[in-house]
Amino acid sequence: TEESFERVFRLGTTIGFFRVQAMVDKPQLKLRIVAAQPKMFVEVVRRVRRMFDLDADPVLIANCFARLPVLAKLCERFPGLRLPRGWDPFETAICSILGQLVSAEQRSNLVGQLVGGYGDKITHPVSGEKTRLFPRPEVLAKSDLKCVGTTVARKEAIRDFSRRVLAGAISLSETQDPTAFRKALLETKGLGPWSAEYISLRAIDDNDAFPRTDLILKRVLELHPNLDLECIRPWRSYAAIYLWKEFAQVLSRIKKEKRT
């Protein structure tokens, strides 16, 4: 919603719901959890902290970025930006595949089609309405995905990724070696360097992923050829977030001005 993030979830056999809201005038988040098993609360809190990157150290990152004037200025303008991660690594990866080269609205529609067509039906723990969970890997691995209006190549990428997750060829552990994770992603049909870096940034605890083939980041590097990102390792993921934040609107405005 305009003032909150909320969702249903399944952990083991337990269905639950949570809502996250920003506290007014406080650097805090308010979390509401509804679940039949209170023992699940600890895991929900852990995941929410990770989703909103609450354990990041903005001062440490800002001190590192002080070496590069472009990033130093951005830290002053947008202090304390966090890495937006997902509730579940598998879900995050699939949504990233669906979101390639489409708008945010199109991506949302595609995810809605995927969930509506292949997610397990449940009763919402709060409203009592019928709703669906995100599809399980074993469902997507064998589905024709005809309910999803995306390309044949992306459908095959979703199936192959799901199969490789089920087979153990791709690990979704948050503590694994990011380099090995990206290598496994590149061995999946339809996933290239952008996908590997972006999924690594969003799905696992990789602070150093940098999808340099991204259209915005590629343009930024062309505008600032002396931007030495090697000197800010292992925080390049935060550099990507800052550069997206600043240059997405700037480059969009320049593009519109050229058209007129």
N, C-alpha and C positions, 0 to 999 in steps of 0.2 A: 504494500500500500504506500501512500505518500509519506507515511510516518513510521512504517515498520517493515520488517522482513519476517515472514511467517511461512511455515510449511508443516506438512505431515511427514512422518518418517517411520521406518521399521528398523528395529535393532533386534536381531534374533527373531523371536516370535512376537515381540511386543510392538504394538502400534502406538505412536505418540504424536504430539503436536508441540511446537514451540513458536514463540513470538519474541523478536528482538526489537527494542526501541532505544533511540538515543535519549539520554537524560537531558532535559533542558538546562543549559548553562553549566553543565558538568561534563568532564571528560570520562563519561561512564556509559555503559549500556545496561538496560534493564531487560532481564530474561524471564519469560514465563514458560514453564514446562508443564504439559499435561500428559501423563503416562500412568498405566496401571501398576507398573513396577518401579517404585522409587529408586531402586538400585541402579536404574538406567540414568539417573540424573547426572551422575559423575561423568559418564561418557558423553552425554549431551553437552554439558558445560565444556568439556575438553574440546569437542568438535566446534562448538560455537567460538571459543577463544581462538581456535585455529582459523576458522572462516574469516574472522575479522582481524586476524593477525595481531591480537592483543598483547602478545609477548615480544613484539618487536621493540628495538631500542632506537627510537628516532634520533637521539643525540649522537649515538655511535655512527649511524648512517650519515647524518648531516656532517659530522666531522670528517668522514671519509670523502664525501662529495665536495668538501671545501677545496679539494685539489683541482677541481674542474670548475671554472667560473660559470659556465652554463648551468650546471647542476646546482652549484652553490646558490645562484639567484633563485632557482626554482624552489629550493628548500626554504628560502626566506619567504617566498610568495605562498607556498603551500606546505607549511610545517607539519611533519608527522604523517605523511601519506602512508597507507598500509597496503599490503598485497591482498587483493580480494581472492580468497580461495573458496572452494566448494564444500558442501556438506559431506559428499562422498566422492572419492577419486574416480570411480568408474563412471558415475553420473556426470561429473565434471568433464571427463575426457570425451564422452559421447556428445555432450552439448557443444564442446569445442569443435568436434568434427562437423556437426550440423551447422555451426556458425561460420564456417570458412567462406569468405568472399560474399557474404550476404549482410544485410542491415540488421540492426538489433531487433527491429520489429519482425523481420522475416525469420530470424533465428528463434524468437519467442514462439512464432506460429509453428515452426517445424518441431520444436520441442513439445509443444502442445499436441501436435498430431501424433508424435511418437508415444507420449504418455497415454493419450486417449485411445490409441489403437492397441497398445501392447502392455500397459501397466496393470498390475493386479488391482481388482476392485476392492475397496474397503469402505468402512463407515467412518466418517470424520469423527475423531474423539471429542470434539467440542460442539460442532454444529449438528452432528447426527446425519448430515447429508452423505450421499454416496459420492465417492471420489476415487482417485487412482494414485498408486505409488509409481515411482520411476521404474521402468522395466528392468527385470533381472538379466544378467549376462546370458544365462541359458535360454532365455526367450529370444533375445536379439540375435544370438548366434545362429539360429535356424529359421529366422523369419524372413519372408520375402520383402517386408517393409513397404508393401504397396500403399499403406495408409499415409506414408510420409512423402511429401512433394519435393524431394531432393533428387540429386543426380544418381545415376546408376553407380558411378564410381564411389560416391559417398556412402551409399547403401552397402556396397561391398566392403568399404573400409570399416563401417560399424560392425558388420558381421565378422570380419576377420579379426578385428580388435577384440570382440567379445569371445571368439573362439580361443584366441591366444591367451586371454585372461583366464579362461576356464582351464586351459591346458597347463597353466603355470609359466608360459613363455614370457608373459608380461606380469611383473609384480606390481601391486598397487600399494605396497608398504610406504608409509610416509617417511621412513628413516633409511631407505635404500640409497645406493649410490646414484645420483642423478645422471651421471654420464652413462651408466649401464642402462638406466631407464630410457633415456633418449635413444640409445642404440637399438633397444628392443622396439621402440615405437617406429623407427625408421625401417624396420624389417616387416612392418605391417603394410598391407596393400593400401595404397591411396594416401599414406601419410608421408609428408615431406619434412624438410627442415623447419618450416614455420610451425607446423603442427606439433612436432617433437618438442620444440622450445616452449611453445605456448602452453601445451598440456603439462609440461614439466613445471612451468611457473605456477599454473593454477591448481594442479591436482596433487602434487607432493610438495614436501618442504624444501623446494629448490629456490634458494635466494639469489642464484647466479645465472638463471636462464635469461637469455636475451634473444628474442626472435627478430634478428636483424633483417630478415627478408620481409617483414611486415611493411606494408606500403607507407605508413606514417614514419616508422623508425628508419626505414631506408632513406626517405626524403630528408629526415633530420640529419642523418649522417652525411648526406650530400651537402647540406647547408653548412655543416660544421665538420669538415674533413679532419680537423685536428682534435676531435673529441676522442681522447684515448681512454676507452672503457676498461682496458686491462688494469689500469692503476686503481680501479675501485672494486676489484674482486675482493670478496665474494658477494657483492651487493648489486650486481647488474640488473637483477629483476626489479629492484626499487628504481633504478635509473629508467627502465622501460616504463614504469608506472608514472614517473614524473614527466617523462617526455611525451607520453600519450596525453596526459592531463593538459599540458601546455600547448602542444603543437597540433592536436586534432582539430581544434577550433581555428587556429591560425592558418593552417594549410587549407582548411575548408573555405575560409574567407578569401584567401589568395586565389583559389580555384574559381570562386564565384566572380571575383573581380576580373579575372582573365576572360571569362565568358562574356561579361558585359563590355 
